[in-house]
Protein backbone atom coordinates (compact mmCIF):
# COMPACT_ATOMS: atom_id res chain seq x y z
CA UNK A 1 0.00 0.00 0.00
CA UNK A 2 1.26 3.46 -0.89
CA UNK A 3 2.11 5.85 1.95
CA UNK A 4 4.96 8.23 2.75
CA UNK A 5 8.08 6.72 4.36
CA UNK A 6 8.11 9.50 6.93
CA UNK A 7 6.23 12.73 7.52
CA UNK A 8 6.97 15.89 9.46
CA UNK A 9 3.59 15.65 11.24
CA UNK A 10 1.41 12.64 11.90
CA UNK A 11 -1.99 14.28 11.37
CA UNK A 12 -3.14 16.93 8.89
CA UNK A 13 -6.06 19.30 8.69
CA UNK A 14 -8.67 18.57 6.03
CA UNK A 15 -7.97 21.61 3.89
CA UNK A 16 -9.92 22.79 0.88
CA UNK A 17 -9.40 21.94 -2.78
CA UNK A 18 -9.56 25.11 -4.87
CA UNK A 19 -8.72 25.83 -8.50
CA UNK A 20 -7.46 23.64 -11.29
CA UNK A 21 -4.22 21.67 -11.50
CA UNK A 22 -1.25 23.68 -12.75
CA UNK A 23 1.24 20.82 -12.31
CA UNK A 24 0.84 17.19 -13.38
CA UNK A 25 -1.76 18.21 -15.95
CA UNK A 26 -0.12 16.96 -19.18
CA UNK A 27 0.49 13.41 -20.43
CA UNK A 28 4.25 13.13 -19.92
CA UNK A 29 5.28 9.44 -19.82
CA UNK A 30 2.74 7.38 -21.77
CA UNK A 31 0.63 7.80 -24.89
CA UNK A 32 -2.75 7.88 -23.11
CA UNK A 33 -3.75 9.44 -19.79
CA UNK A 34 -6.68 9.50 -17.39
CA UNK A 35 -7.52 13.09 -16.41
CA UNK A 36 -9.60 14.10 -13.40
CA UNK A 37 -12.57 16.38 -14.10
CA UNK A 38 -13.47 17.20 -10.49
CA UNK A 39 -11.70 17.69 -7.15
CA UNK A 40 -11.47 14.98 -4.50
CA UNK A 41 -9.37 12.58 -2.45
CA UNK A 42 -8.20 9.28 -3.93
CA UNK A 43 -7.21 6.80 -1.23
CA UNK A 44 -4.14 4.57 -1.43
CA UNK A 45 -6.34 1.46 -1.63
CA UNK A 46 -8.21 2.88 -4.63
CA UNK A 47 -4.91 3.74 -6.35
CA UNK A 48 -3.68 0.16 -5.85
CA UNK A 49 -6.99 -1.35 -7.06
CA UNK A 50 -6.86 0.90 -10.13
CA UNK A 51 -3.28 -0.10 -10.87
CA UNK A 52 -4.19 -3.81 -10.73
CA UNK A 53 -7.28 -3.30 -12.94
CA UNK A 54 -5.26 -1.33 -15.51
CA UNK A 55 -2.49 -3.95 -15.57
CA UNK A 56 -4.94 -6.82 -16.02
CA UNK A 57 -6.80 -5.17 -18.89
CA UNK A 58 -3.66 -3.97 -20.68
CA UNK A 59 -1.04 -6.63 -19.84
CA UNK A 60 1.28 -5.67 -22.71
CA UNK A 61 1.27 -1.97 -21.74
CA UNK A 62 3.24 0.00 -19.16
CA UNK A 63 1.22 1.76 -16.43
CA UNK A 64 2.44 5.02 -14.89
CA UNK A 65 0.87 6.22 -11.63
CA UNK A 66 1.04 10.02 -11.52
CA UNK A 67 -0.48 10.60 -8.04
CA UNK A 68 0.81 9.73 -4.57
CA UNK A 69 -1.14 9.64 -1.26
CA UNK A 70 0.63 12.26 0.87
CA UNK A 71 -2.39 13.27 2.96
CA UNK A 72 -3.19 11.46 6.19
CA UNK A 73 -6.92 11.20 6.88
CA UNK A 74 -7.88 10.60 10.50
CA UNK A 75 -11.08 9.12 11.87
CA UNK A 76 -12.47 8.73 15.37
CA UNK A 77 -13.83 5.33 16.41
CA UNK A 78 -17.59 4.71 16.22
CA UNK A 79 -19.67 5.56 19.31
CA UNK A 80 -16.99 7.80 20.81
CA UNK A 81 -17.94 10.95 22.75
CA UNK A 82 -16.78 14.36 21.59
CA UNK A 83 -13.53 15.71 22.97
CA UNK A 84 -10.48 13.58 23.77
CA UNK A 85 -8.54 14.88 20.75
CA UNK A 86 -8.23 14.03 17.10
CA UNK A 87 -8.69 10.44 15.93
CA UNK A 88 -5.97 8.12 14.67
CA UNK A 89 -4.86 8.06 11.02
CA UNK A 90 -7.37 5.90 9.15
CA UNK A 91 -5.94 5.98 5.61
CA UNK A 92 -3.72 7.94 3.23
CA UNK A 93 -5.10 9.89 0.29
CA UNK A 94 -3.91 11.80 -2.77
CA UNK A 95 -5.43 15.26 -3.16
CA UNK A 96 -6.66 15.56 -6.75
CA UNK A 97 -7.60 18.80 -8.50
CA UNK A 98 -9.50 19.06 -11.81
CA UNK A 99 -7.06 18.57 -14.68
CA UNK A 100 -4.67 16.26 -12.82
CA UNK A 101 -3.43 13.25 -14.80
CA UNK A 102 -4.00 10.23 -12.53
CA UNK A 103 -2.68 7.35 -14.65
CA UNK A 104 -0.85 6.96 -17.94
CA UNK A 105 -0.57 4.00 -20.29
CA UNK A 106 2.02 3.32 -22.98
CA UNK A 107 2.60 0.57 -25.56
CA UNK A 108 -1.07 -0.19 -26.27
CA UNK A 109 -3.66 0.68 -28.91
CA UNK A 110 -6.41 3.23 -28.29
CA UNK A 111 -9.09 0.52 -27.96
CA UNK A 112 -7.09 -1.31 -25.26
CA UNK A 113 -6.42 1.98 -23.44
CA UNK A 114 -10.14 2.84 -23.53
CA UNK A 115 -11.09 -0.56 -22.12
CA UNK A 116 -8.44 -0.47 -19.38
CA UNK A 117 -9.19 3.12 -18.33
CA UNK A 118 -12.93 2.40 -18.35
CA UNK A 119 -12.33 -0.33 -15.75
CA UNK A 120 -10.16 2.08 -13.75
CA UNK A 121 -12.75 4.88 -13.96
CA UNK A 122 -15.35 2.68 -12.25
CA UNK A 123 -13.08 2.38 -9.22
CA UNK A 124 -12.29 6.10 -8.86
CA UNK A 125 -14.28 8.52 -6.66
CA UNK A 126 -13.88 11.38 -9.19
CA UNK A 127 -15.11 11.82 -12.77
CA UNK A 128 -12.35 11.24 -15.31
CA UNK A 129 -11.76 11.32 -19.06
CA UNK A 130 -9.29 9.74 -21.47
CA UNK A 131 -6.71 12.13 -22.98
CA UNK A 132 -3.99 11.61 -25.58
CA UNK A 133 -0.44 12.88 -25.55
CA UNK A 134 0.19 16.10 -27.52
CA UNK A 135 3.06 15.79 -29.98
CA UNK A 136 4.88 19.01 -30.85
PyMOL commands that set and color helices and strands:
alter all, ss='L'
color gray80, all
select helices_A, chain A and resi 44-57+110-123
alter helices_A, ss='H'
color red, helices_A
select strands_A, chain A and resi 32-36+40-43+62-65+71-75+88-96+101-106+128-132
alter strands_A, ss='S'
color yellow, strands_A
deselect
rebuild
show_as cartoon
